Structures are given as structure tokens and as C-alpha cells.
């Protein structure tokens, strides 16, 4: 507006620079809008990826825990069978009959 009123070469140059500045600001605002959109999309993708990785991680940890527990169970030797305490009758032993030596004691 100033350049149309004054009409000097300096006023025209300043007016052109002002228009270029506003055009540059508009391009910057538009590019930041695109950047904001890209940032939001990237954040959504990252959160979705983190959720799926967290689920995968929990499942993997649970499975590995099962594997380690099974390996520990296999590594421990079984306890030997305990000998029964007390008197065993011939009927409990099965078909073995008491010997004559045993009857005398």
C-alpha cells in the first residue's frame, strides 16, 4: 500500500519484500501443518508398535518361564522310593510263604 502512495523505488522494493515474507510465512505454516500431520501419524504408529511389542514380550517371557521351569524339573533327580517301616505280613508280600526259620524267631 505504501508503494502505491509514495511510488518511490525504495517503497516498491519494501512492498515486494513484505509480500515475499508473507508468502514465505504461508509456505512455512503449510509445511509445519504437514510436519504436524506426519508427527501425529508417526506417534500413532509408534504407540501401536509398542503395544504389539509389549504383548509379544509378555507372551515370550511367559513361554520362556515355562521352558525354564520344565528344564529345572527335568534337571532335579527324582527322590528314591522310601522303604516302608513296620512289619510286613506274608499276604502283603504276595505269594511268598514264610520260611521255617522265620517262624521260629
MARKETOR-797106 format. One record per atom (N, C-alpha, C): residue number from 1; residue in three letters; x, y, z. Coordinates in pm, whole numbers. Each point is the difference from the previous one (the first is absolute). Example, Ala and Ser with C-alpha at 12.3 -4.5 7.8 and 13.67 -1.06 7.14 Angstrom:
<nodes>
<node 1; ALA; <1319; -569; 780>>
<node 1; ALA; <-89; 119; 0>>
<node 1; ALA; <90; 120; 0>>
<node 2; SER; <-35; 105; -72>>
<node 2; SER; <82; 119; 6>>
<node 2; SER; <-77; 109; 73>>
</nodes>
This chain:
<nodes>
<node 1; UNK; <84; -118; 0>>
<node 1; UNK; <-84; 118; 0>>
<node 1; UNK; <88; 124; 0>>
<node 2; UNK; <106; -9; 75>>
<node 2; UNK; <93; 113; 9>>
<node 2; UNK; <62; 30; -134>>
<node 3; UNK; <31; -104; -78>>
<node 3; UNK; <64; 22; -129>>
<node 3; UNK; <-94; 68; -99>>
<node 4; UNK; <-129; -25; 8>>
<node 4; UNK; <-94; 64; -92>>
<node 4; UNK; <-19; 147; 34>>
<node 5; UNK; <11; 35; 128>>
<node 5; UNK; <-17; 139; 40>>
<node 5; UNK; <126; 80; -29>>
<node 6; UNK; <114; -54; 40>>
<node 6; UNK; <125; 74; -16>>
<node 6; UNK; <53; -14; -141>>
<node 7; UNK; <5; -121; -52>>
<node 7; UNK; <45; -25; -137>>
<node 7; UNK; <149; 4; -19>>
<node 8; UNK; <80; 5; 108>>
<node 8; UNK; <145; 2; -16>>
<node 8; UNK; <53; -142; -19>>
<node 9; UNK; <118; -16; -61>>
<node 9; UNK; <57; -133; -19>>
<node 9; UNK; <24; -71; 134>>
<node 10; UNK; <38; 75; 102>>
<node 10; UNK; <23; -62; 132>>
<node 10; UNK; <-132; -52; 58>>
<node 11; UNK; <-107; 72; -13>>
<node 11; UNK; <-130; -43; 51>>
<node 11; UNK; <-48; -124; -74>>
<node 12; UNK; <25; -5; -129>>
<node 12; UNK; <-38; -117; -80>>
<node 12; UNK; <80; -122; 44>>
<node 13; UNK; <131; 17; 24>>
<node 13; UNK; <86; -110; 44>>
<node 13; UNK; <-47; -51; 136>>
<node 14; UNK; <-33; 91; 93>>
<node 14; UNK; <-47; -41; 132>>
<node 14; UNK; <-132; -75; -12>>
<node 15; UNK; <-90; 45; -84>>
<node 15; UNK; <-129; -65; -19>>
<node 15; UNK; <19; -141; -54>>
<node 16; UNK; <91; -15; -96>>
<node 16; UNK; <27; -134; -57>>
<node 16; UNK; <58; -93; 107>>
<node 17; UNK; <90; 52; 82>>
<node 17; UNK; <59; -81; 108>>
<node 17; UNK; <-106; -42; 102>>
<node 18; UNK; <-94; 92; 29>>
<node 18; UNK; <-108; -34; 93>>
<node 18; UNK; <-86; -113; -58>>
<node 19; UNK; <-33; 7; -128>>
<node 19; UNK; <-80; -105; -64>>
<node 19; UNK; <76; -132; 0>>
<node 20; UNK; <130; 5; -29>>
<node 20; UNK; <82; -124; 3>>
<node 20; UNK; <5; -59; 141>>
<node 21; UNK; <10; 87; 99>>
<node 21; UNK; <4; -48; 139>>
<node 21; UNK; <-131; -69; 36>>
<node 22; UNK; <-113; 61; -36>>
<node 22; UNK; <-128; -63; 30>>
<node 22; UNK; <-17; -131; -77>>
<node 23; UNK; <48; -6; -123>>
<node 23; UNK; <-7; -124; -77>>
<node 23; UNK; <86; -108; 64>>
<node 24; UNK; <118; 39; 47>>
<node 24; UNK; <88; -94; 69>>
<node 24; UNK; <-61; -50; 130>>
<node 25; UNK; <-66; 90; 73>>
<node 25; UNK; <-67; -39; 124>>
<node 25; UNK; <-113; -98; -30>>
<node 26; UNK; <-74; 25; -109>>
<node 26; UNK; <-109; -90; -36>>
<node 26; UNK; <55; -139; -35>>
<node 27; UNK; <109; -5; -73>>
<node 27; UNK; <62; -128; -35>>
<node 27; UNK; <50; -71; 126>>
<node 28; UNK; <53; 77; 94>>
<node 28; UNK; <48; -58; 125>>
<node 28; UNK; <-114; -57; 82>>
<node 29; UNK; <-112; 73; 6>>
<node 29; UNK; <-116; -49; 73>>
<node 29; UNK; <-54; -128; -63>>
<node 30; UNK; <-6; -2; -134>>
<node 30; UNK; <-48; -119; -69>>
<node 30; UNK; <95; -118; 23>>
<node 31; UNK; <130; 25; -7>>
<node 31; UNK; <95; -110; 20>>
<node 31; UNK; <-5; -48; 145>>
<node 32; UNK; <-18; 89; 96>>
<node 32; UNK; <-13; -42; 139>>
<node 32; UNK; <-128; -80; 21>>
<node 33; UNK; <-105; 35; -73>>
<node 33; UNK; <-124; -78; 7>>
<node 33; UNK; <26; -142; -47>>
<node 34; UNK; <75; -14; -109>>
<node 34; UNK; <36; -133; -49>>
<node 34; UNK; <88; -73; 101>>
<node 35; UNK; <94; 74; 59>>
<node 35; UNK; <87; -62; 100>>
<node 35; UNK; <-79; -44; 123>>
<node 36; UNK; <-96; 83; 40>>
<node 36; UNK; <-83; -37; 114>>
<node 36; UNK; <-81; -126; -30>>
<node 37; UNK; <-52; -8; -122>>
<node 37; UNK; <-75; -119; -41>>
<node 37; UNK; <91; -123; -1>>
<node 38; UNK; <119; 14; -58>>
<node 38; UNK; <96; -112; -3>>
<node 38; UNK; <41; -40; 142>>
<node 39; UNK; <18; 98; 88>>
<node 39; UNK; <38; -29; 137>>
<node 39; UNK; <-112; -78; 71>>
<node 40; UNK; <-124; 41; -20>>
<node 40; UNK; <-113; -70; 62>>
<node 40; UNK; <-10; -143; -51>>
<node 41; UNK; <17; -19; -132>>
<node 41; UNK; <-4; -135; -57>>
<node 41; UNK; <113; -85; 54>>
<node 42; UNK; <120; 58; 10>>
<node 42; UNK; <115; -74; 53>>
<node 42; UNK; <-23; -39; 146>>
<node 43; UNK; <-59; 90; 77>>
<node 43; UNK; <-27; -30; 140>>
<node 43; UNK; <-101; -114; 12>>
<node 44; UNK; <-105; 1; -82>>
<node 44; UNK; <-99; -108; 3>>
<node 44; UNK; <63; -133; -37>>
<node 45; UNK; <83; 0; -103>>
<node 45; UNK; <67; -124; -41>>
<node 45; UNK; <93; -51; 109>>
<node 46; UNK; <72; 92; 64>>
<node 46; UNK; <93; -39; 107>>
<node 46; UNK; <-75; -60; 117>>
<node 47; UNK; <-113; 61; 37>>
<node 47; UNK; <-79; -53; 112>>
<node 47; UNK; <-56; -137; -34>>
<node 48; UNK; <-47; -17; -123>>
<node 48; UNK; <-53; -131; -41>>
<node 48; UNK; <111; -105; 2>>
<node 49; UNK; <116; 39; -46>>
<node 49; UNK; <115; -91; 0>>
<node 49; UNK; <41; -35; 141>>
<node 50; UNK; <0; 98; 89>>
<node 50; UNK; <37; -25; 139>>
<node 50; UNK; <-100; -95; 66>>
<node 51; UNK; <-128; 17; -31>>
<node 51; UNK; <-102; -89; 58>>
<node 51; UNK; <20; -142; -50>>
<node 52; UNK; <23; -15; -130>>
<node 52; UNK; <19; -136; -53>>
<node 52; UNK; <129; -61; 53>>
<node 53; UNK; <105; 81; 14>>
<node 53; UNK; <125; -53; 55>>
<node 53; UNK; <-16; -37; 147>>
<node 54; UNK; <-77; 80; 74>>
<node 54; UNK; <-22; -30; 140>>
<node 54; UNK; <-75; -132; 15>>
<node 55; UNK; <-102; -21; -83>>
<node 55; UNK; <-75; -125; 2>>
<node 55; UNK; <91; -116; -37>>
<node 56; UNK; <78; 18; -105>>
<node 56; UNK; <94; -104; -43>>
<node 56; UNK; <100; -29; 111>>
<node 57; UNK; <48; 105; 65>>
<node 57; UNK; <99; -16; 106>>
<node 57; UNK; <-59; -78; 117>>
<node 58; UNK; <-124; 35; 40>>
<node 58; UNK; <-64; -72; 111>>
<node 58; UNK; <-19; -147; -35>>
<node 59; UNK; <-47; -27; -122>>
<node 59; UNK; <-21; -139; -42>>
<node 59; UNK; <132; -76; -4>>
<node 60; UNK; <102; 63; -51>>
<node 60; UNK; <131; -65; -8>>
<node 60; UNK; <55; -30; 139>>
<node 61; UNK; <-12; 99; 91>>
<node 61; UNK; <48; -23; 137>>
<node 61; UNK; <-75; -114; 66>>
<node 62; UNK; <-130; -7; -21>>
<node 62; UNK; <-79; -108; 61>>
<node 62; UNK; <42; -135; -56>>
<node 63; UNK; <22; -7; -129>>
<node 63; UNK; <42; -128; -61>>
<node 63; UNK; <139; -39; 46>>
<node 64; UNK; <91; 98; 8>>
<node 64; UNK; <135; -32; 47>>
<node 64; UNK; <-1; -46; 145>>
<node 65; UNK; <-86; 59; 80>>
<node 65; UNK; <-13; -44; 139>>
<node 65; UNK; <-46; -145; 6>>
<node 66; UNK; <-94; -36; -85>>
<node 66; UNK; <-47; -140; -6>>
<node 66; UNK; <114; -93; -40>>
<node 67; UNK; <79; 42; -99>>
<node 67; UNK; <111; -83; -46>>
<node 67; UNK; <102; -18; 112>>
<node 68; UNK; <37; 110; 68>>
<node 68; UNK; <98; -9; 107>>
<node 68; UNK; <-51; -86; 115>>
<node 69; UNK; <-127; 14; 34>>
<node 69; UNK; <-57; -83; 107>>
<node 69; UNK; <4; -148; -38>>
<node 70; UNK; <-33; -31; -125>>
<node 70; UNK; <4; -139; -45>>
<node 70; UNK; <142; -54; 3>>
<node 71; UNK; <98; 82; -40>>
<node 71; UNK; <140; -44; 3>>
<node 71; UNK; <47; -24; 143>>
<node 72; UNK; <-37; 90; 92>>
<node 72; UNK; <38; -19; 140>>
<node 72; UNK; <-62; -127; 56>>
<node 73; UNK; <-124; -26; -37>>
<node 73; UNK; <-69; -120; 46>>
<node 73; UNK; <72; -125; -49>>
<node 74; UNK; <47; 3; -124>>
<node 74; UNK; <70; -115; -57>>
<node 74; UNK; <140; -16; 59>>
<node 75; UNK; <60; 111; 43>>
<node 75; UNK; <136; -5; 52>>
<node 75; UNK; <5; -57; 141>>
<node 76; UNK; <-101; 19; 79>>
<node 76; UNK; <2; -52; 137>>
<node 76; UNK; <-25; -151; -3>>
<node 77; UNK; <85; -75; 68>>
<node 77; UNK; <-18; -145; -2>>
<node 77; UNK; <-124; -38; 81>>
<node 78; UNK; <-65; -108; -41>>
<node 78; UNK; <-118; -42; 77>>
<node 78; UNK; <44; -55; 135>>
<node 79; UNK; <-87; 16; 99>>
<node 79; UNK; <31; -51; 133>>
<node 79; UNK; <-10; -152; -2>>
<node 80; UNK; <95; -67; 68>>
<node 80; UNK; <-7; -147; 3>>
<node 80; UNK; <-123; -44; 79>>
<node 81; UNK; <-55; -116; -35>>
<node 81; UNK; <-118; -47; 74>>
<node 81; UNK; <37; -30; 145>>
<node 82; UNK; <-89; 35; 88>>
<node 82; UNK; <25; -21; 143>>
<node 82; UNK; <-37; -143; 39>>
<node 83; UNK; <83; -55; 87>>
<node 83; UNK; <-26; -134; 51>>
<node 83; UNK; <-111; 7; 103>>
<node 84; UNK; <-96; -90; -9>>
<node 84; UNK; <-107; 2; 99>>
<node 84; UNK; <52; -40; 138>>
<node 85; UNK; <-57; 58; 101>>
<node 85; UNK; <38; -31; 137>>
<node 85; UNK; <-108; -90; 60>>
<node 86; UNK; <43; -101; 73>>
<node 86; UNK; <-95; -86; 68>>
<node 86; UNK; <6; -144; -48>>
<node 87; UNK; <-91; -80; 52>>
<node 87; UNK; <-6; -142; -30>>
<node 87; UNK; <-80; -23; -126>>
<node 88; UNK; <54; -86; -87>>
<node 88; UNK; <-69; -34; -124>>
<node 88; UNK; <-45; -145; 11>>
<node 89; UNK; <-127; -23; -12>>
<node 89; UNK; <-55; -135; 8>>
<node 89; UNK; <24; -71; -132>>
<node 90; UNK; <-2; -134; 2>>
<node 90; UNK; <19; -75; -124>>
<node 90; UNK; <-107; 34; -104>>
<node 91; UNK; <-120; 33; 45>>
<node 91; UNK; <-105; 35; -97>>
<node 91; UNK; <34; 131; -71>>
<node 92; UNK; <64; 91; 75>>
<node 92; UNK; <38; 128; -60>>
<node 92; UNK; <113; -18; -100>>
<node 93; UNK; <89; -95; 26>>
<node 93; UNK; <112; -23; -90>>
<node 93; UNK; <-44; -65; -129>>
<node 94; UNK; <-109; -67; -1>>
<node 94; UNK; <-46; -66; -121>>
<node 94; UNK; <-8; -149; 21>>
<node 95; UNK; <56; -76; -89>>
<node 95; UNK; <-13; -145; 5>>
<node 95; UNK; <112; -66; 79>>
<node 96; UNK; <93; 74; 55>>
<node 96; UNK; <110; -59; 77>>
<node 96; UNK; <-55; -57; 130>>
<node 97; UNK; <41; -121; 32>>
<node 97; UNK; <-42; -65; 123>>
<node 97; UNK; <109; 16; 104>>
<node 98; UNK; <-36; 16; 123>>
<node 98; UNK; <103; 14; 102>>
<node 98; UNK; <81; -128; 12>>
<node 99; UNK; <128; 19; 17>>
<node 99; UNK; <88; -117; 15>>
<node 99; UNK; <-3; -49; 143>>
<node 100; UNK; <49; -123; 22>>
<node 100; UNK; <-3; -60; 133>>
<node 100; UNK; <92; 79; 94>>
<node 101; UNK; <109; 52; -51>>
<node 101; UNK; <94; 77; 83>>
<node 101; UNK; <-68; 126; 51>>
<node 102; UNK; <-82; 54; -76>>
<node 102; UNK; <-67; 124; 40>>
<node 102; UNK; <-105; -26; 106>>
<node 103; UNK; <-64; -113; -8>>
<node 103; UNK; <-104; -29; 95>>
<node 103; UNK; <55; -21; 139>>
<node 104; UNK; <124; -50; 10>>
<node 104; UNK; <58; -29; 130>>
<node 104; UNK; <44; 127; 70>>
<node 105; UNK; <25; 108; -72>>
<node 105; UNK; <51; 121; 67>>
<node 105; UNK; <-107; 87; 53>>
</nodes>
